[in-house]
């Protein structure tokens, strides 16, 4: 089942690698990839247990206007690093 694949530790590790390589920006919790990586085993295990226990809740997304574009009103949403890892688990299969 797809649900079990999401919290599979190998899949979480592969998802983390994708997020790390992309140098994901921090979200509302201000945790950077470097911070997440310092406690990687703990962070991945925590995500795994939360998903298994159906207790995982994504954090709010930071919304802002992109200052780099000339398009007025281009809105960007930034998820937390941990939420990006969870999102990537579905892309790793």
C-alpha positions in Angstrom: 0.0 0.0 0.0 1.1 3.6 -0.6 0.6 4.6 3.0 3.2 2.1 4.2 5.7 3.3 1.5 5.4 6.8 2.8 6.8 6.0 6.2 9.3 3.4 5.0 12.7 4.5 6.3 14.5 3.9 3.0 11.9 6.0 1.3 12.1 8.8 3.9 15.9 8.7 3.5 15.6 9.0 -0.3 13.1 11.8 0.1 15.4 13.7 2.5 18.2 13.4 -0.1 16.0 15.1 -2.7 15.1 17.9 -0.3 18.8 18.3 0.7 20.1 18.4 -2.8 17.5 21.1 -3.7 18.8 23.1 -0.7 15.2 23.7 0.5 14.6 27.0 2.2 13.2 26.9 5.8 9.5 27.3 6.5 7.6 28.8 9.4 9.6 26.8 11.9 12.9 28.3 10.5 14.6 24.9 10.5 17.1 24.9 7.7 18.3 21.8 5.8 21.6 22.0 7.8 19.6 22.0 11.1 17.5 19.0 10.0 20.6 17.1 8.9 22.3 17.5 12.3 19.6 15.3 13.9 18.7 13.4 10.8 18.1 10.0 12.3 15.9 11.5 15.0 14.0 13.7 12.6 13.2 10.9 10.2 12.2 8.5 13.0 9.9 11.2 14.4 8.3 11.7 11.1 7.9 8.0 10.6 6.3 7.5 14.0 3.9 10.4 13.5 2.8 9.1 10.1 2.4 5.5 11.4 0.4 6.7 14.3 -1.7 9.0 12.0 -0.6 11.9 14.1 1.4 13.8 11.5 0.1 17.4 10.8 1.9 19.6 8.4 2.8 23.0 9.7 1.3 26.2 8.1 2.9 27.4 4.8 4.6 30.8 4.7 3.0 32.9 1.9 4.8 35.8 0.3 5.1 37.7 -2.9 8.1 36.9 -5.0 10.3 40.0 -5.2 12.4 38.5 -8.0 9.7 38.6 -10.7 8.2 41.5 -12.5 4.8 39.8 -12.5 2.7 41.6 -10.0 1.1 39.3 -7.5 3.1 36.1 -8.0 2.6 34.4 -4.7 4.9 31.7 -3.3 4.2 29.3 -0.5 7.1 27.8 1.5 6.6 24.6 3.5 8.9 23.4 6.3 11.8 21.1 5.5 10.1 18.2 7.3 6.9 18.8 5.3 8.9 18.8 2.1 10.5 15.5 3.1 7.0 14.0 3.6 5.8 15.4 0.2 8.9 13.9 -1.5 8.1 10.4 -0.2 5.3 10.2 -2.7 7.7 11.3 -5.5 10.3 8.6 -4.6 8.2 5.7 -5.7 
